[in-house]
Amino acid sequence: MPDLTVAIVPYAAAEPTLTQIRTRVFQDEQGVPAELEFDGQDAIATHFLAHWRGQPVATLRLRPLNETTLKLERLAVLPEARGQGIATALTQAALDYAQTHAYQAITLNAQAYIQGLYQRLGFTINGTEFLEAGIPHIKMSKVLEPIPHKITSG
């Protein structure tokens, strides 16, 4: 998609933009309380920011759970940018990052209405639907294939 860029951004520099997107989507639209949305974990996460037509419109974060597993969280796309494949592009960028950094798995708690997006990207459902912040969610995960290293001779 030529009008879309996805980049890893330093949290300290991008915090106002990330906060604005997440506040609009999670607090304003979905009614998630600020203390649940902004949980104090942002500083240890890797943040992705998508620009569409030159404007910041979407974000997600990857938070390490341990040395081998990341948790994909806080995927938010502004309403005016939905339906453009931005969530898929962001999630694929996160998967690429995880693989190139030798992580073995990614987990997430998907809002139930969007689980199909994650299934198309190879995530599987683990368990049954549950409520998180009053919204139906489903736990999902994906085992990552290691990227083969090329052996070169000198």
N, C-alpha and C positions, 0 to 999 in steps of 0.2 A: 504494500500500500504506500504509494509515493508521498502522501500527505502525513504519514505517521512516522514518528521517531520514538524509540524506547531507549532509555539510558538509565544506568545506575547512578544515583545521585547521593552526595554526602548529606546525611540527615541534618547536620547543623545548618548547612547553607540552604537546604530545600524545605526545612520545617514549615515555614509559613504557607508555601504552596501545597505541600502534602496535607497539612492540617485543614486548609480551606476545602480541598476536594473531599477529604474524609468527613468533615463536619457536614457538608452539604448532603452527601449520600447517606451516611449512617445516622447522624443526629437529626437533621432536618427532614429527610425523607422517611427514614425507618424508625425514628424515635429511640435510637440506642442512647442510653445515658453517657455523658461525656466521660465519667469515671470508668466505664467499661471499655469505651473506644480508645481512650488514651490511658493505657495501662502501665506506663513506665518502662515498656520494653522496646521502644523505638530506638534508643541509643545503641542497643546491641544488635539491631537488625540491619540487613542490607535492603535499601529502598530503591524501587524502580519507579520512574516517572515517564508517562507517555505524553507526547505533544502531538496534537492533531491539528493540521492547518495552522501551525505556529502557536497554538494555545495549549497550556497544560490541562489535560482532561481526565487523566486516570493515574492510579498508583497501586502498588502492592508492596508488601514487605516479606522478606524471608528471615525467619528467626531460627538460629541454631538451637536444637534441642539437646544435641550431643555431638560428638565428633563425626558421626556418620549420617545424621538425619536433620533435615530442616523442616520448619513448619511454614507453609505459605499462608499469609494472613492479610487482612485489610485490603482485599482487592476492591477498588472503588472506581467506577466510571461515571462521569457526570452525565446527566440525562440527555443533554444535547449531542453527546458523542456516542451514545449506545447504538448497537446494530451495525457497527462499522468494522467489527473484528478486533477491536482494541483489547478487549479482555483476553482473547485468545493470544494475541501478539505479546501482551505483557506476561501471561503465564508461560508461553514458550520461551521468552527471554529468561524467566526465572529458572525453568528447567535446564536451559543451556548453561546458565551460570552454575547451577548445582552440579551438573556433570563435569564441567571443566574444573571445578574445585574439589572433585573426587568425593562428593557426597553420594551415599548409597540409596537414600530414600527421601521422599518428601511426603509429609502428611498435611492435611487441612481439614477444617470443618466448613463444608460448603453450605451456603444457604440452599435449601432444598430445591428452589426453583431454578438454580443454575448448575445443578449437578451434571447435567448433560454436557456442558462445556468441558468439564474436567474429565468426564468419561471419554469424550472424543480425543482427549490428549493422553489417554492411557491410564487414568486414575481408576481405582476400583473402590467400591463401597465396602466399608468395614463397620458392620453393626446396623442398628436401626435408627430411625429419625429421632431427634431430641430437640429440645428448646434451648436456645442460647440467646440471651437478651430478648426473650419473648418471641424469637423468630425460629421457625423450623430449620434445622440443620442436619447434615449427615456427615459422618466421619469418612474420609477417603484417604487413599495413599497410593503412591507409585514407587515401585522399585526402579532405580536408575541403572542403566547399563553403563559400565565403565567405558570411557573413551580409550580406544587402543592407542598406545604410545608407539610412535615410529622409532625403529632402531636404525641408527645411522652408523656407518663406519667411517673412521677418520682416515 
